[in-house]
Amino acid sequence: MLKAENIQKTYGNLQVLKGISLDVKKGEIISIVGASGAGKSTLLHILGTLDQPDQGDLWINDQKVSALNSNQLARFRNQHIGFVFQFHNLLPEFTALENICMPGMIAGKEEKEIKPRAEELMALLRIEHRKEHKPSEMSGGEQQRASVARALINNPAIVFADEPSGNLDSANADELHDLFFKLRKELDQTFVIVTHNKSFAEMADRQVEIRDGKI
């Protein structure tokens, strides 16, 4: 599903990633752990095509994404990659349903195709009763579930999550963690997750530790 080879990244005089290679299989849940500043989020952003490595190659779903230009990359990202961040990044002026539909609209899909898919995901994530609510009217856990639904709307090959439960209380965090495994079971979804949550990291199929810019 994903193959990274010799990923290197330097900011100024600081080499953050020192030649990272990683394979992820379809349906696998990988956790990335390490001390603050170890390069976890930098690696996630490069794997998710939000940032470019200084050196190295990246393939997702047999596509060499490191060879795409910026327009091709934006289209590929929209169609094949989902993101969940610590802060849900829902747009406050739109309802939960509208927020979830947005990546589908950007992909040029018709409303009659996207809306049923969004409603299906909201039901799966148990937030269908929040369809017409704006983010300010939803709890933190509900907002994060909406952001998970948004990440899944285009049936992505892989979902990247950066500290997805970092802003939630322990009960909501546990629910979110269980949700990732439910989605893997029901949708065969692949996840790469950066987390400081030790118990969640240990639940993953594989735990990858970044230390001094290396695995």
N, C-alpha and C positions, 0 to 999 in steps of 0.2 A: 504493500500500500504506500509506504514511504521509505525512501532510501536517501540518507545524507552521507556525503563522503568528504572528510577533511575540512569541515567547516571552521573557518577562522574569522575573527572579528577583532579589530583594534579601534579604540577611541583615544585619539591623541597618542600619548606614550604608553597607554595601558592596553595590553593584549588581554581581552576578556575571554575569548574562546581560542583554544590552542590546538585545533585540529580534531574536531569531533566527528565521529562516524556513528551512524545509528540506523537500524532497520526497524520498521513497525509493520506488523502483519494486519490484515483486515480483521476487524472484530476484536482487536487487542486493546486493552486499557493499560497505558503506560503512565507511571507517575515520575515526575522529575523533581528531585529534592536536592538540597544543598544549602549552605549558609547564605545569608544575605550578601549580595555582591558577587556571588560565585559565577553568575552568568546564566542563570536559569531562564529568566524572562527574555534576555537577549537571544538565547537559543530558540525559545518558543516563537519569538517574533520572526526569526529567520526561517524556521521550519514552516511557519504559517504564511510566508512570503510578504509579511508587513515590513521587513527590513532585508537588506541585501548583505550577504557575507563578503568579506574582502577576498576570500579564497574559498574554493570548495564547490561541490555540485549537489543539487537537490532534485530528486525525482518524486513525484506524487502521482499515483495511478498510471505509471509508465510514461508520464509526461516529464521531460526534463525542464522543470520550471525555471532553472537558472539560465536557460537560453531564451526565455520570452522577453519581449520588450514591455514597456510599462503598461500599454493599453491591453496587450494580450494577457499580461499578468493580472490586471484588474478584473478582466472577464473570467479568467480561470479561477481566481480567488472567489468571486461571487458564485460561480457554478459548482465548485468542488470543495470549498473549505468553509467550515463554520467556526465562529469564535464566541467564547463566553469569558467575560472579564470579571475582576473582583467587583468593580462598580458597573452595574448592569448596562449603563449607557443607553437606556431607553429614552426616546425623545419625549419630553414632558407634555407637549401640546397634542400628542396623538394618543388614541386609545391603545390598550394592550393588543387588540386584534390588528390595528393598523401598524403598530410597531413590528409585530411578528410578520406581517405580509410584506414589509418594505424590501427585503432582499429579493423577493420574488418579483416585485414591481420593477426593481432595478435591472433584473435579468430579462425584462420585457415580457413576462408571462401575463396572461389575462386574469382578471379578477375572478372569473368563474372557475379557474383552475386553482388559484392560490388560496382563495377564501376557505373552501372546504378542507384543504390540507391544513390550514392554520387552525381551523376549528377542531379538526381531528387531533392535532398536536396538543391543543389546549385541554381537550378531554383526557388525553393520555397523561398529561402533566397535572391534571386536577385543578385547572384554573379557568374552566369554561364559563364559570359564573362571573368572571372578571372581564369578559369580552369587551364591554363598552366602557370600562373604567380606565381612567388615565393613571399613569404611574404613581402620582401623589395620593391616589385613593387605594393603593395596594400596599400590602405588607412587604418587608424586605425579601422574605422567602418567595412571595408571589411574583415580585418583580424579577427575581433571579430565574424563576421558572419560565417567565415570559421571555427572558433573554435566551434561555436554552431552546425554547420553541423557535425563536427567531433564527438561532444558529442552525436549526434542522430544516427550515422551510424549503430549502432548495435540494434536499436529499444529498447533503455533502458526503464526499468520500471519507472525510476525516474532520473531527472537531478538536480544536485547540482551546484549552481552558487555562487561564492564568489566575491562580488563587481564587477559584470560583466561589469558595465558601468563606473567604477571608473576611467578608463584611457581614456575616450572618451569625446569629446566636447558635449555640451548640445543637439545639433541637432541629433548627432549620438546616444547619450544616449537615447533620446526619441524614436528613431527608434528601438533600441534594445529592449526597454521595450515593445513597441507595438508588436514586433516580438514574445515575449514569449506568449502573449495572443493569437496571431494568431496560434502559434504552439499548444497551448492547444485546440483551437477550431477545428483545422484541424486534429491533431494527437492524441487528448485526452491525451496530455503529462502532466506529473506531474512535478512541479518545487518546489525546496526549495532554496530560494535566500537570501543571506546575502547582505544587502545594507545600505549605509548611505544616499541614495537618498530618501528624505522624501515623495515626491509625488509618486514615484514608489512604495515605501513600502505601501502607502495607497491604491494603485490600487489593491493590492493582495487580495485574498479572505479572508485571515486572516493574521494579523500582530502579530508576537510573539516577545515580548521584553525580552531581557536578562538583568537582573540587579543583581549585586552581585552574579553571578553564578547560579541564579535561573530564572525561567520564571515568 
